[in-house]
Amino acid sequence: MLSESSSFMKGVLLGGIFCVVVTLLGHVKVGHGTGARHHEHHHIQAPDKEEVLNLSEDERLELSQSIRVYCIVLVKPKDIGHWAAVRETWSKHCDKAEFYSSENVKVFDAVVLNTNDMWTMMRKAYKITYERYKDEFSWFFLAYPTTFAIIENLKYFLLKKDPAQPFYIGHTMKSGDLEYVDGEGGIVLSIESLRRLSRVFEDSDKCPEQGGMIWKLSEDKQLAVCLKYTGVIAENAEDSEGKDVFNTKSVNALIKEAMASQPEQVVDGCCSDMAITFNGLSPNHMHVMMYGVYRLRPYGHTYSDALVFLPPAASDND
C-alpha cells in the first residue's frame, strides 16, 4: 500500500509511544537487530512508488485484487492472551487467517496439530496449508502470536513479485553457512516455494521430521535447510532506503534504541515507513498498535494512496 511516508510513521510512532507510556518504559521482549543492515544476504526491495503511480487505474485495481495472502499463526495454550489479541487485531486484515494449535483449546477455533514441537508444528501447518489452499492463494505468511503485522504493507511489498517464482522472504539471519528467515519477524513463502517445500517434506533424508543432526535446530533454521535443498534461498526484505521491513523487535524497543543512538533523528533511526511486522508485543500493545496504525489520523490531512487493498468479504477489520 502506498502512503505518504510521514503520515504512516506518525501513526506507527504514536502507537509505539503510547506503548512506551503504557509500560512506563518497562521490559519488552526483543529479538534480533533491525534497521538498515549490510551483510551477505540476498536483498529484495519494495516496488518503486513512482512506478506504481504511473500505472493506469485499471492496472492498479487489477494488481490490488490479485494479491491474496493466507496467514498462518502458530499457537499453544500458553499463548491464549496473544492468541485472542491477534484474532481481534491484525489477522482480520488477511484474506484468510487460521490458527494452528499444538493441542485443542475450547475457547477458540484452530487447526489442531497434536504436537508440542515447534518444527513439527510448522511442518504440519505448511503441509495442511498446501493441501487445502494451493489453488486459492499465492502468498503465505506465517507468524508467531507475539508478532504484529500490517498486511496492507505486505501486499504492497509483494505487488510486482511473481508468486510462480520461489520467494522466501523476511528478516534474514546467518548461522554458520546457513542463511534463514527469522521466524520472529514473520516468514513469507510464494506458492512456488510452498510447492517445493511440500515435495521435499517427502524426503526424510533432506528434510527430516524430527531433525537429522546431533543438536536440535530451531524451526526457522530447519525450514531454511529444507528449502535450501529445493533451490530456495532466504531473501531480506527492505524498503528503498535499505531499512528492514520485517522487524524482530517491538516498536517500543526500536524507538528506545533510536533515541539512544540517534536522538536527533529518531524517526529515521527507528524503522521503515513501510514496515510490515514488529515482534515482542504484549496483547495490550497489539491493540495500541491497531489504534496507531489504522485508526488515529490527524484531522484535515488527506491520503491519496495510489492503491487500495480492500478487506475480505464479510470481514470486520478496521
FENDATA-V747302 format. One record per backbone hydrogen bond with DSSP energy under -1.0 kcal/mol. CO is the residue of the C=O (numbers start at 1). NH is the residue of the N-H. E is the energy in kcal/mol with one decimal. If there is no record, write none. Layout:
# FENDATA-V747302
co=CO nh=NH e=E
co=CO nh=NH e=E
This chain:
# FENDATA-V747302
co=4 nh=8 e=-2.1
co=5 nh=9 e=-2.0
co=6 nh=10 e=-1.9
co=7 nh=11 e=-1.6
co=8 nh=12 e=-2.4
co=9 nh=13 e=-3.2
co=10 nh=14 e=-2.4
co=11 nh=15 e=-2.4
co=12 nh=16 e=-2.7
co=13 nh=17 e=-3.1
co=14 nh=18 e=-2.4
co=15 nh=19 e=-1.9
co=16 nh=20 e=-2.1
co=17 nh=21 e=-2.3
co=18 nh=22 e=-2.8
co=19 nh=23 e=-2.3
co=20 nh=25 e=-2.3
co=42 nh=236 e=-3.7
co=44 nh=238 e=-2.3
co=48 nh=52 e=-1.6
co=49 nh=53 e=-2.2
co=50 nh=54 e=-1.5
co=52 nh=55 e=-1.5
co=56 nh=60 e=-2.3
co=57 nh=61 e=-2.3
co=58 nh=62 e=-2.3
co=59 nh=63 e=-2.3
co=60 nh=64 e=-2.7
co=61 nh=65 e=-1.7
co=62 nh=66 e=-1.1
co=68 nh=139 e=-1.2
co=69 nh=95 e=-1.5
co=69 nh=96 e=-1.2
co=70 nh=141 e=-2.8
co=71 nh=98 e=-2.4
co=72 nh=143 e=-2.8
co=73 nh=100 e=-2.8
co=75 nh=102 e=-1.6
co=76 nh=79 e=-2.5
co=77 nh=80 e=-1.5
co=79 nh=83 e=-3.4
co=80 nh=84 e=-2.2
co=81 nh=85 e=-1.8
co=82 nh=86 e=-3.0
co=83 nh=87 e=-2.3
co=84 nh=88 e=-1.7
co=85 nh=89 e=-1.2
co=86 nh=91 e=-1.4
co=89 nh=92 e=-1.5
co=90 nh=93 e=-2.1
co=91 nh=94 e=-1.4
co=96 nh=71 e=-3.0
co=98 nh=73 e=-2.0
co=99 nh=111 e=-3.0
co=100 nh=75 e=-2.6
co=101 nh=113 e=-3.0
co=102 nh=115 e=-1.0
co=111 nh=101 e=-1.9
co=117 nh=121 e=-2.5
co=118 nh=122 e=-2.7
co=119 nh=123 e=-2.8
co=120 nh=124 e=-2.7
co=121 nh=125 e=-2.6
co=122 nh=126 e=-2.4
co=123 nh=127 e=-2.2
co=124 nh=128 e=-2.7
co=125 nh=129 e=-2.4
co=126 nh=130 e=-2.5
co=127 nh=131 e=-2.1
co=128 nh=132 e=-2.3
co=129 nh=133 e=-2.9
co=130 nh=134 e=-1.4
co=133 nh=136 e=-1.3
co=133 nh=137 e=-2.1
co=138 nh=191 e=-1.8
co=139 nh=70 e=-2.3
co=140 nh=189 e=-2.5
co=141 nh=72 e=-3.2
co=142 nh=187 e=-2.4
co=143 nh=74 e=-2.0
co=144 nh=147 e=-1.8
co=146 nh=281 e=-1.9
co=148 nh=278 e=-2.0
co=150 nh=154 e=-1.5
co=151 nh=155 e=-2.7
co=152 nh=156 e=-2.1
co=153 nh=157 e=-2.3
co=154 nh=158 e=-2.0
co=156 nh=159 e=-1.3
co=158 nh=161 e=-1.9
co=162 nh=165 e=-2.2
co=163 nh=192 e=-1.7
co=165 nh=167 e=-1.7
co=167 nh=190 e=-1.8
co=168 nh=235 e=-2.2
co=169 nh=188 e=-2.4
co=170 nh=237 e=-2.4
co=171 nh=182 e=-2.9
co=173 nh=180 e=-2.3
co=175 nh=178 e=-2.1
co=178 nh=175 e=-2.9
co=180 nh=173 e=-2.9
co=182 nh=185 e=-1.5
co=183 nh=186 e=-1.3
co=187 nh=142 e=-3.0
co=188 nh=169 e=-2.5
co=189 nh=140 e=-2.5
co=190 nh=194 e=-2.4
co=191 nh=195 e=-2.2
co=192 nh=196 e=-2.3
co=193 nh=197 e=-2.5
co=194 nh=198 e=-2.5
co=195 nh=199 e=-1.5
co=196 nh=200 e=-2.2
co=197 nh=201 e=-1.7
co=199 nh=202 e=-1.2
co=200 nh=203 e=-1.8
co=203 nh=207 e=-2.8
co=218 nh=222 e=-2.5
co=219 nh=223 e=-2.1
co=220 nh=224 e=-1.5
co=221 nh=225 e=-2.1
co=222 nh=226 e=-2.2
co=223 nh=227 e=-2.6
co=224 nh=228 e=-2.3
co=225 nh=229 e=-1.2
co=227 nh=230 e=-1.2
co=227 nh=232 e=-2.3
co=228 nh=231 e=-1.4
co=235 nh=170 e=-1.7
co=236 nh=44 e=-2.6
co=237 nh=245 e=-1.6
co=238 nh=46 e=-1.3
co=239 nh=242 e=-1.8
co=243 nh=239 e=-2.1
co=245 nh=276 e=-3.6
co=245 nh=277 e=-1.8
co=249 nh=279 e=-1.5
co=250 nh=254 e=-2.1
co=251 nh=255 e=-2.8
co=252 nh=256 e=-2.5
co=253 nh=257 e=-2.2
co=254 nh=258 e=-2.3
co=255 nh=259 e=-2.7
co=256 nh=260 e=-1.7
co=257 nh=261 e=-2.6
co=258 nh=262 e=-2.9
co=262 nh=265 e=-1.8
co=265 nh=269 e=-2.3
co=266 nh=270 e=-1.1
co=267 nh=271 e=-1.1
co=272 nh=275 e=-1.2
co=276 nh=150 e=-3.0
co=277 nh=247 e=-1.3
co=278 nh=148 e=-3.0
co=282 nh=286 e=-1.6
co=283 nh=287 e=-1.4
co=284 nh=288 e=-1.8
co=285 nh=289 e=-2.6
co=286 nh=290 e=-2.1
co=287 nh=291 e=-1.7
co=288 nh=292 e=-2.5
co=289 nh=293 e=-3.1
co=290 nh=294 e=-2.3
co=291 nh=295 e=-1.0
co=291 nh=296 e=-2.9
co=298 nh=301 e=-1.7
co=312 nh=315 e=-1.9
